[in-house]
Amino acid sequence: MSIGDIAVLMRDGIWHVFILCAPVLGAAIIIGLIVAIFQATTSIQEQTLTFLPKLFIILLMLALLGGWLFSTMRTYTINLFESIPKMG
């Protein structure tokens, strides 16, 4: 196994983490921005107002995208395990 093979494995792993986290984090950022704009316009500075919508949107995104997230991770894991004999 060469340094290039290790670099490819690490790059693919980091890429999959990014792809799997991006939709959930993106939705949380968007809802956080909407709540922040709402708080700035109404002068409401309640801490739970920022936390609860983010929590609900994260749970909703995980419920909606859970199948895709797990199938993507399953495919990556199977490919990773199938490449183990080639490494030796």
PDB file with SEQRES, HELIX, SHEET and CRYST1 records, atoms N, CA, C and O in Angstrom:
SEQRES   1 A   88  MET SER ILE GLY ASP ILE ALA VAL LEU MET ARG ASP GLY          
SEQRES   2 A   88  ILE TRP HIS VAL PHE ILE LEU CYS ALA PRO VAL LEU GLY          
SEQRES   3 A   88  ALA ALA ILE ILE ILE GLY LEU ILE VAL ALA ILE PHE GLN          
SEQRES   4 A   88  ALA THR THR SER ILE GLN GLU GLN THR LEU THR PHE LEU          
SEQRES   5 A   88  PRO LYS LEU PHE ILE ILE LEU LEU MET LEU ALA LEU LEU          
SEQRES   6 A   88  GLY GLY TRP LEU PHE SER THR MET ARG THR TYR THR ILE          
SEQRES   7 A   88  ASN LEU PHE GLU SER ILE PRO LYS MET GLY                      
HELIX    1 AA1 ILE A    3  THR A   42  1                                  40    
HELIX    2 AA2 THR A   48  GLU A   82  1                                  35    
HELIX    3 AA3 ILE A   84  MET A   87  1                                   4    
CRYST1    1.000    1.000    1.000  90.00  90.00  90.00 P 1           1          
ATOM      1  N   MET A   1       0.857  -1.180   0.000  1.00  0.00           N  
ATOM      2  CA  MET A   1       0.000   0.000   0.000  1.00  0.00           C  
ATOM      3  C   MET A   1       0.896   1.233   0.000  1.00  0.00           C  
ATOM      4  O   MET A   1       1.804   1.359   0.821  1.00  0.00           O  
ATOM      5  N   SER A   2       0.627   2.122  -0.920  1.00  0.00           N  
ATOM      6  CA  SER A   2       1.471   3.304  -1.044  1.00  0.00           C  
ATOM      7  C   SER A   2       0.837   4.494  -0.323  1.00  0.00           C  
ATOM      8  O   SER A   2      -0.299   4.431   0.146  1.00  0.00           O  
ATOM      9  N   ILE A   3       1.592   5.554  -0.254  1.00  0.00           N  
ATOM     10  CA  ILE A   3       1.103   6.790   0.364  1.00  0.00           C  
ATOM     11  C   ILE A   3      -0.084   7.339  -0.432  1.00  0.00           C  
ATOM     12  O   ILE A   3      -1.015   7.906   0.140  1.00  0.00           O  
ATOM     13  N   GLY A   4      -0.040   7.166  -1.747  1.00  0.00           N  
ATOM     14  CA  GLY A   4      -1.148   7.631  -2.585  1.00  0.00           C  
ATOM     15  C   GLY A   4      -2.453   6.920  -2.279  1.00  0.00           C  
ATOM     16  O   GLY A   4      -3.519   7.535  -2.279  1.00  0.00           O  
ATOM     17  N   ASP A   5      -2.365   5.612  -2.016  1.00  0.00           N  
ATOM     18  CA  ASP A   5      -3.575   4.850  -1.668  1.00  0.00           C  
ATOM     19  C   ASP A   5      -4.161   5.334  -0.342  1.00  0.00           C  
ATOM     20  O   ASP A   5      -5.377   5.463  -0.197  1.00  0.00           O  
ATOM     21  N   ILE A   6      -3.289   5.594   0.607  1.00  0.00           N  
ATOM     22  CA  ILE A   6      -3.750   6.098   1.907  1.00  0.00           C  
ATOM     23  C   ILE A   6      -4.381   7.474   1.746  1.00  0.00           C  
ATOM     24  O   ILE A   6      -5.399   7.776   2.368  1.00  0.00           O  
ATOM     25  N   ALA A   7      -3.773   8.302   0.911  1.00  0.00           N  
ATOM     26  CA  ALA A   7      -4.326   9.641   0.673  1.00  0.00           C  
ATOM     27  C   ALA A   7      -5.697   9.557   0.025  1.00  0.00           C  
ATOM     28  O   ALA A   7      -6.591  10.334   0.363  1.00  0.00           O  
ATOM     29  N   VAL A   8      -5.875   8.618  -0.907  1.00  0.00           N  
ATOM     30  CA  VAL A   8      -7.178   8.450  -1.563  1.00  0.00           C  
ATOM     31  C   VAL A   8      -8.224   7.989  -0.551  1.00  0.00           C  
ATOM     32  O   VAL A   8      -9.353   8.479  -0.561  1.00  0.00           O  
ATOM     33  N   LEU A   9      -7.859   7.053   0.319  1.00  0.00           N  
ATOM     34  CA  LEU A   9      -8.798   6.591   1.345  1.00  0.00           C  
ATOM     35  C   LEU A   9      -9.199   7.726   2.281  1.00  0.00           C  
ATOM     36  O   LEU A   9     -10.373   7.868   2.623  1.00  0.00           O  
ATOM     37  N   MET A  10      -8.235   8.526   2.689  1.00  0.00           N  
ATOM     38  CA  MET A  10      -8.532   9.646   3.595  1.00  0.00           C  
ATOM     39  C   MET A  10      -9.381  10.709   2.886  1.00  0.00           C  
ATOM     40  O   MET A  10     -10.312  11.261   3.472  1.00  0.00           O  
ATOM     41  N   ARG A  11      -9.055  10.986   1.631  1.00  0.00           N  
ATOM     42  CA  ARG A  11      -9.829  11.976   0.873  1.00  0.00           C  
ATOM     43  C   ARG A  11     -11.272  11.523   0.713  1.00  0.00           C  
ATOM     44  O   ARG A  11     -12.199  12.310   0.902  1.00  0.00           O  
ATOM     45  N   ASP A  12     -11.462  10.257   0.367  1.00  0.00           N  
ATOM     46  CA  ASP A  12     -12.820   9.739   0.202  1.00  0.00           C  
ATOM     47  C   ASP A  12     -13.595   9.764   1.515  1.00  0.00           C  
ATOM     48  O   ASP A  12     -14.784  10.081   1.533  1.00  0.00           O  
ATOM     49  N   GLY A  13     -12.925   9.433   2.605  1.00  0.00           N  
ATOM     50  CA  GLY A  13     -13.582   9.468   3.909  1.00  0.00           C  
ATOM     51  C   GLY A  13     -14.014  10.870   4.298  1.00  0.00           C  
ATOM     52  O   GLY A  13     -15.132  11.076   4.771  1.00  0.00           O  
ATOM     53  N   ILE A  14     -13.120  11.837   4.096  1.00  0.00           N  
ATOM     54  CA  ILE A  14     -13.458  13.223   4.415  1.00  0.00           C  
ATOM     55  C   ILE A  14     -14.565  13.726   3.502  1.00  0.00           C  
ATOM     56  O   ILE A  14     -15.452  14.452   3.951  1.00  0.00           O  
ATOM     57  N   TRP A  15     -14.527  13.352   2.224  1.00  0.00           N  
ATOM     58  CA  TRP A  15     -15.567  13.774   1.286  1.00  0.00           C  
ATOM     59  C   TRP A  15     -16.932  13.222   1.690  1.00  0.00           C  
ATOM     60  O   TRP A  15     -17.935  13.934   1.630  1.00  0.00           O  
ATOM     61  N   HIS A  16     -16.970  11.957   2.101  1.00  0.00           N  
ATOM     62  CA  HIS A  16     -18.246  11.366   2.514  1.00  0.00           C  
ATOM     63  C   HIS A  16     -18.778  12.035   3.786  1.00  0.00           C  
ATOM     64  O   HIS A  16     -19.982  12.265   3.903  1.00  0.00           O  
ATOM     65  N   VAL A  17     -17.906  12.345   4.722  1.00  0.00           N  
ATOM     66  CA  VAL A  17     -18.346  13.055   5.929  1.00  0.00           C  
ATOM     67  C   VAL A  17     -18.942  14.402   5.546  1.00  0.00           C  
ATOM     68  O   VAL A  17     -19.985  14.792   6.072  1.00  0.00           O  
ATOM     69  N   PHE A  18     -18.291  15.114   4.635  1.00  0.00           N  
ATOM     70  CA  PHE A  18     -18.800  16.410   4.198  1.00  0.00           C  
ATOM     71  C   PHE A  18     -20.161  16.273   3.521  1.00  0.00           C  
ATOM     72  O   PHE A  18     -21.083  17.032   3.819  1.00  0.00           O  
ATOM     73  N   ILE A  19     -20.290  15.313   2.617  1.00  0.00           N  
ATOM     74  CA  ILE A  19     -21.544  15.120   1.885  1.00  0.00           C  
ATOM     75  C   ILE A  19     -22.676  14.716   2.830  1.00  0.00           C  
ATOM     76  O   ILE A  19     -23.814  15.149   2.649  1.00  0.00           O  
ATOM     77  N   LEU A  20     -22.378  13.896   3.828  1.00  0.00           N  
ATOM     78  CA  LEU A  20     -23.419  13.434   4.745  1.00  0.00           C  
ATOM     79  C   LEU A  20     -23.833  14.516   5.739  1.00  0.00           C  
ATOM     80  O   LEU A  20     -24.991  14.560   6.154  1.00  0.00           O  
ATOM     81  N   CYS A  21     -22.903  15.390   6.126  1.00  0.00           N  
ATOM     82  CA  CYS A  21     -23.216  16.427   7.116  1.00  0.00           C  
ATOM     83  C   CYS A  21     -23.786  17.694   6.498  1.00  0.00           C  
ATOM     84  O   CYS A  21     -24.515  18.430   7.163  1.00  0.00           O  
ATOM     85  N   ALA A  22     -23.467  17.957   5.245  1.00  0.00           N  
ATOM     86  CA  ALA A  22     -23.833  19.232   4.620  1.00  0.00           C  
ATOM     87  C   ALA A  22     -25.338  19.526   4.619  1.00  0.00           C  
ATOM     88  O   ALA A  22     -25.719  20.641   4.974  1.00  0.00           O  
ATOM     89  N   PRO A  23     -26.208  18.590   4.242  1.00  0.00           N  
ATOM     90  CA  PRO A  23     -27.639  18.944   4.223  1.00  0.00           C  
ATOM     91  C   PRO A  23     -28.196  19.281   5.606  1.00  0.00           C  
ATOM     92  O   PRO A  23     -28.992  20.209   5.752  1.00  0.00           O  
ATOM     93  N   VAL A  24     -27.781  18.534   6.603  1.00  0.00           N  
ATOM     94  CA  VAL A  24     -28.288  18.756   7.956  1.00  0.00           C  
ATOM     95  C   VAL A  24     -27.755  20.073   8.507  1.00  0.00           C  
ATOM     96  O   VAL A  24     -28.514  20.870   9.059  1.00  0.00           O  
ATOM     97  N   LEU A  25     -26.459  20.304   8.359  1.00  0.00           N  
ATOM     98  CA  LEU A  25     -25.878  21.548   8.857  1.00  0.00           C  
ATOM     99  C   LEU A  25     -26.365  22.757   8.067  1.00  0.00           C  
ATOM    100  O   LEU A  25     -26.566  23.832   8.631  1.00  0.00           O  
ATOM    101  N   GLY A  26     -26.556  22.579   6.760  1.00  0.00           N  
ATOM    102  CA  GLY A  26     -27.076  23.676   5.944  1.00  0.00           C  
ATOM    103  C   GLY A  26     -28.468  24.098   6.383  1.00  0.00           C  
ATOM    104  O   GLY A  26     -28.761  25.290   6.475  1.00  0.00           O  
ATOM    105  N   ALA A  27     -29.325  23.120   6.656  1.00  0.00           N  
ATOM    106  CA  ALA A  27     -30.676  23.438   7.127  1.00  0.00           C  
ATOM    107  C   ALA A  27     -30.637  24.129   8.484  1.00  0.00           C  
ATOM    108  O   ALA A  27     -31.412  25.051   8.735  1.00  0.00           O  
ATOM    109  N   ALA A  28     -29.736  23.687   9.361  1.00  0.00           N  
ATOM    110  CA  ALA A  28     -29.615  24.317  10.679  1.00  0.00           C  
ATOM    111  C   ALA A  28     -29.120  25.753  10.554  1.00  0.00           C  
ATOM    112  O   ALA A  28     -29.575  26.635  11.283  1.00  0.00           O  
ATOM    113  N   ILE A  29     -28.194  25.988   9.638  1.00  0.00           N  
ATOM    114  CA  ILE A  29     -27.687  27.349   9.438  1.00  0.00           C  
ATOM    115  C   ILE A  29     -28.782  28.253   8.885  1.00  0.00           C  
ATOM    116  O   ILE A  29     -28.926  29.394   9.322  1.00  0.00           O  
ATOM    117  N   ILE A  30     -29.548  27.751   7.933  1.00  0.00           N  
ATOM    118  CA  ILE A  30     -30.615  28.570   7.342  1.00  0.00           C  
ATOM    119  C   ILE A  30     -31.677  28.907   8.385  1.00  0.00           C  
ATOM    120  O   ILE A  30     -32.108  30.057   8.475  1.00  0.00           O  
ATOM    121  N   ILE A  31     -32.103  27.926   9.169  1.00  0.00           N  
ATOM    122  CA  ILE A  31     -33.126  28.205  10.186  1.00  0.00           C  
ATOM    123  C   ILE A  31     -32.563  29.108  11.272  1.00  0.00           C  
ATOM    124  O   ILE A  31     -33.291  29.933  11.823  1.00  0.00           O  
ATOM    125  N   GLY A  32     -31.281  28.966  11.588  1.00  0.00           N  
ATOM    126  CA  GLY A  32     -30.651  29.865  12.562  1.00  0.00           C  
ATOM    127  C   GLY A  32     -30.621  31.294  12.066  1.00  0.00           C  
ATOM    128  O   GLY A  32     -30.836  32.225  12.842  1.00  0.00           O  
ATOM    129  N   LEU A  33     -30.357  31.482  10.780  1.00  0.00           N  
ATOM    130  CA  LEU A  33     -30.347  32.825  10.202  1.00  0.00           C  
ATOM    131  C   LEU A  33     -31.748  33.432  10.209  1.00  0.00           C  
ATOM    132  O   LEU A  33     -31.914  34.615  10.504  1.00  0.00           O  
ATOM    133  N   ILE A  34     -32.744  32.629   9.888  1.00  0.00           N  
ATOM    134  CA  ILE A  34     -34.127  33.126   9.906  1.00  0.00           C  
ATOM    135  C   ILE A  34     -34.536  33.542  11.314  1.00  0.00           C  
ATOM    136  O   ILE A  34     -35.157  34.589  11.499  1.00  0.00           O  
ATOM    137  N   VAL A  35     -34.190  32.728  12.300  1.00  0.00           N  
ATOM    138  CA  VAL A  35     -34.532  33.051  13.689  1.00  0.00           C  
ATOM    139  C   VAL A  35     -33.768  34.291  14.144  1.00  0.00           C  
ATOM    140  O   VAL A  35     -34.323  35.123  14.861  1.00  0.00           O  
ATOM    141  N   ALA A  36     -32.507  34.427  13.740  1.00  0.00           N  
ATOM    142  CA  ALA A  36     -31.722  35.600  14.127  1.00  0.00           C  
ATOM    143  C   ALA A  36     -32.312  36.872  13.531  1.00  0.00           C  
ATOM    144  O   ALA A  36     -32.362  37.905  14.198  1.00  0.00           O  
ATOM    145  N   ILE A  37     -32.758  36.804  12.281  1.00  0.00           N  
ATOM    146  CA  ILE A  37     -33.395  37.973  11.666  1.00  0.00           C  
ATOM    147  C   ILE A  37     -34.695  38.302  12.393  1.00  0.00           C  
ATOM    148  O   ILE A  37     -34.997  39.471  12.637  1.00  0.00           O  
ATOM    149  N   PHE A  38     -35.467  37.263  12.739  1.00  0.00           N  
ATOM    150  CA  PHE A  38     -36.704  37.478  13.493  1.00  0.00           C  
ATOM    151  C   PHE A  38     -36.417  38.118  14.849  1.00  0.00           C  
ATOM    152  O   PHE A  38     -37.125  39.033  15.268  1.00  0.00           O  
ATOM    153  N   GLN A  39     -35.385  37.640  15.532  1.00  0.00           N  
ATOM    154  CA  GLN A  39     -35.041  38.206  16.837  1.00  0.00           C  
ATOM    155  C   GLN A  39     -34.563  39.643  16.711  1.00  0.00           C  
ATOM    156  O   GLN A  39     -34.871  40.473  17.566  1.00  0.00           O  
ATOM    157  N   ALA A  40     -33.817  39.947  15.663  1.00  0.00           N  
ATOM    158  CA  ALA A  40     -33.326  41.310  15.487  1.00  0.00           C  
ATOM    159  C   ALA A  40     -34.461  42.277  15.183  1.00  0.00           C  
ATOM    160  O   ALA A  40     -34.439  43.423  15.631  1.00  0.00           O  
ATOM    161  N   THR A  41     -35.439  41.828  14.433  1.00  0.00           N  
ATOM    162  CA  THR A  41     -36.541  42.731  14.086  1.00  0.00           C  
ATOM    163  C   THR A  41     -37.527  42.913  15.232  1.00  0.00           C  
ATOM    164  O   THR A  41     -38.148  43.971  15.343  1.00  0.00           O  
ATOM    165  N   THR A  42     -37.683  41.917  16.077  1.00  0.00           N  
ATOM    166  CA  THR A  42     -38.657  42.017  17.172  1.00  0.00           C  
ATOM    167  C   THR A  42     -38.017  42.328  18.517  1.00  0.00           C  
ATOM    168  O   THR A  42     -38.727  42.548  19.498  1.00  0.00           O  
ATOM    169  N   SER A  43     -36.692  42.350  18.581  1.00  0.00           N  
ATOM    170  CA  SER A  43     -35.946  42.607  19.826  1.00  0.00           C  
ATOM    171  C   SER A  43     -36.231  41.567  20.902  1.00  0.00           C  
ATOM    172  O   SER A  43     -36.122  41.861  22.092  1.00  0.00           O  
ATOM    173  N   ILE A  44     -36.589  40.370  20.499  1.00  0.00           N  
ATOM    174  CA  ILE A  44     -36.774  39.267  21.436  1.00  0.00           C  
ATOM    175  C   ILE A  44     -35.435  38.555  21.564  1.00  0.00           C  
ATOM    176  O   ILE A  44     -34.880  38.110  20.559  1.00  0.00           O  
ATOM    177  N   GLN A  45     -34.909  38.438  22.767  1.00  0.00           N  
ATOM    178  CA  GLN A  45     -33.608  37.812  22.976  1.00  0.00           C  
ATOM    179  C   GLN A  45     -33.726  36.562  23.837  1.00  0.00           C  
ATOM    180  O   GLN A  45     -32.948  36.371  24.772  1.00  0.00           O  
ATOM    181  N   GLU A  46     -34.674  35.733  23.528  1.00  0.00           N  
ATOM    182  CA  GLU A  46     -34.882  34.483  24.251  1.00  0.00           C  
ATOM    183  C   GLU A  46     -33.942  33.414  23.704  1.00  0.00           C  
ATOM    184  O   GLU A  46     -33.901  33.187  22.494  1.00  0.00           O  
ATOM    185  N   GLN A  47     -33.187  32.755  24.581  1.00  0.00           N  
ATOM    186  CA  GLN A  47     -32.205  31.765  24.147  1.00  0.00           C  
ATOM    187  C   GLN A  47     -32.842  30.506  23.580  1.00  0.00           C  
ATOM    188  O   GLN A  47     -32.319  29.917  22.633  1.00  0.00           O  
ATOM    189  N   THR A  48     -33.957  30.092  24.143  1.00  0.00           N  
ATOM    190  CA  THR A  48     -34.593  28.871  23.643  1.00  0.00           C  
ATOM    191  C   THR A  48     -35.185  29.082  22.256  1.00  0.00           C  
ATOM    192  O   THR A  48     -35.428  28.113  21.536  1.00  0.00           O  
ATOM    193  N   LEU A  49     -35.418  30.321  21.876  1.00  0.00           N  
ATOM    194  CA  LEU A  49     -35.961  30.601  20.555  1.00  0.00           C  
ATOM    195  C   LEU A  49     -34.959  30.251  19.457  1.00  0.00           C  
ATOM    196  O   LEU A  49     -35.358  29.937  18.336  1.00  0.00           O  
ATOM    197  N   THR A  50     -33.669  30.302  19.766  1.00  0.00           N  
ATOM    198  CA  THR A  50     -32.668  29.918  18.775  1.00  0.00           C  
ATOM    199  C   THR A  50     -32.390  28.421  18.802  1.00  0.00           C  
ATOM    200  O   THR A  50     -32.066  27.837  17.768  1.00  0.00           O  
ATOM    201  N   PHE A  51     -32.511  27.800  19.957  1.00  0.00           N  
ATOM    202  CA  PHE A  51     -32.147  26.394  20.102  1.00  0.00           C  
ATOM    203  C   PHE A  51     -33.220  25.445  19.580  1.00  0.00           C  
ATOM    204  O   PHE A  51     -32.904  24.521  18.830  1.00  0.00           O  
ATOM    205  N   LEU A  52     -34.450  25.645  19.950  1.00  0.00           N  
ATOM    206  CA  LEU A  52     -35.509  24.693  19.619  1.00  0.00           C  
ATOM    207  C   LEU A  52     -35.789  24.565  18.122  1.00  0.00           C  
ATOM    208  O   LEU A  52     -35.929  23.439  17.645  1.00  0.00           O  
ATOM    209  N   PRO A  53     -35.877  25.655  17.355  1.00  0.00           N  
ATOM    210  CA  PRO A  53     -36.087  25.463  15.914  1.00  0.00           C  
ATOM    211  C   PRO A  53     -34.942  24.706  15.243  1.00  0.00           C  
ATOM    212  O   PRO A  53     -35.178  23.901  14.342  1.00  0.00           O  
ATOM    213  N   LYS A  54     -33.702  24.958  15.676  1.00  0.00           N  
ATOM    214  CA  LYS A  54     -32.572  24.217  15.113  1.00  0.00           C  
ATOM    215  C   LYS A  54     -32.671  22.739  15.454  1.00  0.00           C  
ATOM    216  O   LYS A  54     -32.408  21.884  14.608  1.00  0.00           O  
ATOM    217  N   LEU A  55     -33.045  22.439  16.678  1.00  0.00           N  
ATOM    218  CA  LEU A  55     -33.196  21.046  17.092  1.00  0.00           C  
ATOM    219  C   LEU A  55     -34.264  20.344  16.262  1.00  0.00           C  
ATOM    220  O   LEU A  55     -34.052  19.228  15.787  1.00  0.00           O  
ATOM    221  N   PHE A  56     -35.407  20.993  16.086  1.00  0.00           N  
ATOM    222  CA  PHE A  56     -36.492  20.392  15.315  1.00  0.00           C  
ATOM    223  C   PHE A  56     -36.122  20.216  13.845  1.00  0.00           C  
ATOM    224  O   PHE A  56     -36.457  19.192  13.249  1.00  0.00           O  
ATOM    225  N   ILE A  57     -35.443  21.186  13.252  1.00  0.00           N  
ATOM    226  CA  ILE A  57     -35.093  21.059  11.838  1.00  0.00           C  
ATOM    227  C   ILE A  57     -34.027  19.989  11.639  1.00  0.00           C  
ATOM    228  O   ILE A  57     -34.036  19.294  10.623  1.00  0.00           O  
ATOM    229  N   ILE A  58     -33.115  19.847  12.588  1.00  0.00           N  
ATOM    230  CA  ILE A  58     -32.108  18.786  12.490  1.00  0.00           C  
ATOM    231  C   ILE A  58     -32.773  17.421  12.580  1.00  0.00           C  
ATOM    232  O   ILE A  58     -32.451  16.521  11.804  1.00  0.00           O  
ATOM    233  N   LEU A  59     -33.692  17.260  13.516  1.00  0.00           N  
ATOM    234  CA  LEU A  59     -34.411  15.989  13.641  1.00  0.00           C  
ATOM    235  C   LEU A  59     -35.257  15.706  12.400  1.00  0.00           C  
ATOM    236  O   LEU A  59     -35.340  14.560  11.958  1.00  0.00           O  
ATOM    237  N   LEU A  60     -35.882  16.732  11.838  1.00  0.00           N  
ATOM    238  CA  LEU A  60     -36.673  16.568  10.621  1.00  0.00           C  
ATOM    239  C   LEU A  60     -35.798  16.154   9.440  1.00  0.00           C  
ATOM    240  O   LEU A  60     -36.159  15.260   8.675  1.00  0.00           O  
ATOM    241  N   MET A  61     -34.652  16.805   9.297  1.00  0.00           N  
ATOM    242  CA  MET A  61     -33.739  16.468   8.202  1.00  0.00           C  
ATOM    243  C   MET A  61     -33.213  15.041   8.357  1.00  0.00           C  
ATOM    244  O   MET A  61     -33.096  14.314   7.371  1.00  0.00           O  
ATOM    245  N   LEU A  62     -32.899  14.639   9.579  1.00  0.00           N  
ATOM    246  CA  LEU A  62     -32.440  13.273   9.795  1.00  0.00           C  
ATOM    247  C   LEU A  62     -33.538  12.263   9.493  1.00  0.00           C  
ATOM    248  O   LEU A  62     -33.266  11.180   8.975  1.00  0.00           O  
ATOM    249  N   ALA A  63     -34.776  12.616   9.816  1.00  0.00           N  
ATOM    250  CA  ALA A  63     -35.887  11.716   9.512  1.00  0.00           C  
ATOM    251  C   ALA A  63     -36.126  11.617   8.008  1.00  0.00           C  
ATOM    252  O   ALA A  63     -36.406  10.534   7.493  1.00  0.00           O  
ATOM    253  N   LEU A  64     -36.014  12.743   7.302  1.00  0.00           N  
ATOM    254  CA  LEU A  64     -36.263  12.742   5.864  1.00  0.00           C  
ATOM    255  C   LEU A  64     -35.116  12.122   5.072  1.00  0.00           C  
ATOM    256  O   LEU A  64     -35.345  11.399   4.102  1.00  0.00           O  
ATOM    257  N   LEU A  65     -33.884  12.407   5.485  1.00  0.00           N  
ATOM    258  CA  LEU A  65     -32.719  11.962   4.720  1.00  0.00           C  
ATOM    259  C   LEU A  65     -32.033  10.736   5.320  1.00  0.00           C  
ATOM    260  O   LEU A  65     -30.984  10.313   4.833  1.00  0.00           O  
ATOM    261  N   GLY A  66     -32.612  10.169   6.364  1.00  0.00           N  
ATOM    262  CA  GLY A  66     -31.968   9.054   7.047  1.00  0.00           C  
ATOM    263  C   GLY A  66     -31.674   7.871   6.147  1.00  0.00           C  
ATOM    264  O   GLY A  66     -30.590   7.293   6.220  1.00  0.00           O  
ATOM    265  N   GLY A  67     -32.612   7.506   5.307  1.00  0.00           N  
ATOM    266  CA  GLY A  67     -32.398   6.373   4.401  1.00  0.00           C  
ATOM    267  C   GLY A  67     -31.253   6.624   3.444  1.00  0.00           C  
ATOM    268  O   GLY A  67     -30.416   5.748   3.225  1.00  0.00           O  
ATOM    269  N   TRP A  68     -31.212   7.817   2.873  1.00  0.00           N  
ATOM    270  CA  TRP A  68     -30.133   8.161   1.948  1.00  0.00           C  
ATOM    271  C   TRP A  68     -28.790   8.219   2.676  1.00  0.00           C  
ATOM    272  O   TRP A  68     -27.776   7.749   2.160  1.00  0.00           O  
ATOM    273  N   LEU A  69     -28.790   8.795   3.872  1.00  0.00           N  
ATOM    274  CA  LEU A  69     -27.549   8.881   4.646  1.00  0.00           C  
ATOM    275  C   LEU A  69     -26.992   7.491   4.943  1.00  0.00           C  
ATOM    276  O   LEU A  69     -25.802   7.240   4.755  1.00  0.00           O  
ATOM    277  N   PHE A  70     -27.849   6.601   5.402  1.00  0.00           N  
ATOM    278  CA  PHE A  70     -27.380   5.268   5.760  1.00  0.00           C  
ATOM    279  C   PHE A  70     -27.003   4.439   4.537  1.00  0.00           C  
ATOM    280  O   PHE A  70     -26.053   3.659   4.596  1.00  0.00           O  
ATOM    281  N   SER A  71     -27.725   4.590   3.434  1.00  0.00           N  
ATOM    282  CA  SER A  71     -27.352   3.827   2.241  1.00  0.00           C  
ATOM    283  C   SER A  71     -26.025   4.319   1.666  1.00  0.00           C  
ATOM    284  O   SER A  71     -25.222   3.516   1.190  1.00  0.00           O  
ATOM    285  N   THR A  72     -25.789   5.616   1.707  1.00  0.00           N  
ATOM    286  CA  THR A  72     -24.510   6.161   1.244  1.00  0.00           C  
ATOM    287  C   THR A  72     -23.363   5.662   2.117  1.00  0.00           C  
ATOM    288  O   THR A  72     -22.315   5.264   1.609  1.00  0.00           O  
ATOM    289  N   MET A  73     -23.569   5.687   3.429  1.00  0.00           N  
ATOM    290  CA  MET A  73     -22.531   5.215   4.342  1.00  0.00           C  
ATOM    291  C   MET A  73     -22.322   3.711   4.206  1.00  0.00           C  
ATOM    292  O   MET A  73     -21.196   3.228   4.327  1.00  0.00           O  
ATOM    293  N   ARG A  74     -23.397   2.970   3.957  1.00  0.00           N  
ATOM    294  CA  ARG A  74     -23.289   1.522   3.757  1.00  0.00           C  
ATOM    295  C   ARG A  74     -22.468   1.206   2.517  1.00  0.00           C  
ATOM    296  O   ARG A  74     -21.596   0.337   2.551  1.00  0.00           O  
ATOM    297  N   THR A  75     -22.739   1.904   1.429  1.00  0.00           N  
ATOM    298  CA  THR A  75     -21.996   1.689   0.192  1.00  0.00           C  
ATOM    299  C   THR A  75     -20.520   2.001   0.379  1.00  0.00           C  
ATOM    300  O   THR A  75     -19.657   1.250  -0.075  1.00  0.00           O  
ATOM    301  N   TYR A  76     -20.235   3.106   1.047  1.00  0.00           N  
ATOM    302  CA  TYR A  76     -18.840   3.482   1.298  1.00  0.00           C  
ATOM    303  C   TYR A  76     -18.144   2.437   2.165  1.00  0.00           C  
ATOM    304  O   TYR A  76     -17.000   2.067   1.897  1.00  0.00           O  
ATOM    305  N   THR A  77     -18.829   1.962   3.202  1.00  0.00           N  
ATOM    306  CA  THR A  77     -18.233   0.974   4.101  1.00  0.00           C  
ATOM    307  C   THR A  77     -17.985  -0.344   3.382  1.00  0.00           C  
ATOM    308  O   THR A  77     -16.935  -0.959   3.570  1.00  0.00           O  
ATOM    309  N   ILE A  78     -18.927  -0.784   2.569  1.00  0.00           N  
ATOM    310  CA  ILE A  78     -18.736  -2.024   1.812  1.00  0.00           C  
ATOM    311  C   ILE A  78     -17.551  -1.895   0.868  1.00  0.00           C  
ATOM    312  O   ILE A  78     -16.733  -2.810   0.772  1.00  0.00           O  
ATOM    313  N   ASN A  79     -17.449  -0.759   0.164  1.00  0.00           N  
ATOM    314  CA  ASN A  79     -16.308  -0.539  -0.729  1.00  0.00           C  
ATOM    315  C   ASN A  79     -14.993  -0.512   0.040  1.00  0.00           C  
ATOM    316  O   ASN A  79     -13.978  -1.015  -0.442  1.00  0.00           O  
ATOM    317  N   LEU A  80     -15.007   0.065   1.217  1.00  0.00           N  
ATOM    318  CA  LEU A  80     -13.814   0.129   2.042  1.00  0.00           C  
ATOM    319  C   LEU A  80     -13.396  -1.279   2.497  1.00  0.00           C  
ATOM    320  O   LEU A  80     -12.217  -1.625   2.436  1.00  0.00           O  
ATOM    321  N   PHE A  81     -14.355  -2.078   2.947  1.00  0.00           N  
ATOM    322  CA  PHE A  81     -14.028  -3.442   3.383  1.00  0.00           C  
ATOM    323  C   PHE A  81     -13.607  -4.318   2.225  1.00  0.00           C  
ATOM    324  O   PHE A  81     -12.766  -5.201   2.396  1.00  0.00           O  
ATOM    325  N   GLU A  82     -14.172  -4.095   1.048  1.00  0.00           N  
ATOM    326  CA  GLU A  82     -13.749  -4.893  -0.112  1.00  0.00           C  
ATOM    327  C   GLU A  82     -12.332  -4.530  -0.571  1.00  0.00           C  
ATOM    328  O   GLU A  82     -11.663  -5.334  -1.220  1.00  0.00           O  
ATOM    329  N   SER A  83     -11.889  -3.349  -0.241  1.00  0.00           N  
ATOM    330  CA  SER A  83     -10.529  -2.951  -0.655  1.00  0.00           C  
ATOM    331  C   SER A  83      -9.461  -3.390   0.349  1.00  0.00           C  
ATOM    332  O   SER A  83      -8.270  -3.233   0.080  1.00  0.00           O  
ATOM    333  N   ILE A  84      -9.864  -3.934   1.496  1.00  0.00           N  
ATOM    334  CA  ILE A  84      -8.874  -4.380   2.498  1.00  0.00           C  
ATOM    335  C   ILE A  84      -7.963  -5.490   1.963  1.00  0.00           C  
ATOM    336  O   ILE A  84      -6.750  -5.408   2.155  1.00  0.00           O  
ATOM    337  N   PRO A  85      -8.499  -6.532   1.295  1.00  0.00           N  
ATOM    338  CA  PRO A  85      -7.574  -7.564   0.775  1.00  0.00           C  
ATOM    339  C   PRO A  85      -6.573  -7.024  -0.249  1.00  0.00           C  
ATOM    340  O   PRO A  85      -5.464  -7.547  -0.362  1.00  0.00           O  
ATOM    341  N   LYS A  86      -6.947  -6.000  -0.981  1.00  0.00           N  
ATOM    342  CA  LYS A  86      -6.040  -5.424  -1.970  1.00  0.00           C  
ATOM    343  C   LYS A  86      -4.896  -4.653  -1.315  1.00  0.00           C  
ATOM    344  O   LYS A  86      -3.857  -4.422  -1.933  1.00  0.00           O  
ATOM    345  N   MET A  87      -5.098  -4.258  -0.058  1.00  0.00           N  
ATOM    346  CA  MET A  87      -4.085  -3.478   0.645  1.00  0.00           C  
ATOM    347  C   MET A  87      -2.922  -4.343   1.110  1.00  0.00           C  
ATOM    348  O   MET A  87      -1.799  -3.862   1.258  1.00  0.00           O  
ATOM    349  N   GLY A  88      -3.195  -5.604   1.337  1.00  0.00           N  
ATOM    350  CA  GLY A  88      -2.200  -6.497   1.915  1.00  0.00           C  
ATOM    351  C   GLY A  88      -1.173  -6.993   0.987  1.00  0.00           C  
ATOM    352  O   GLY A  88      -0.292  -7.753   1.390  1.00  0.00           O  
TER     353      GLY A  88                                                      
END                                                                             
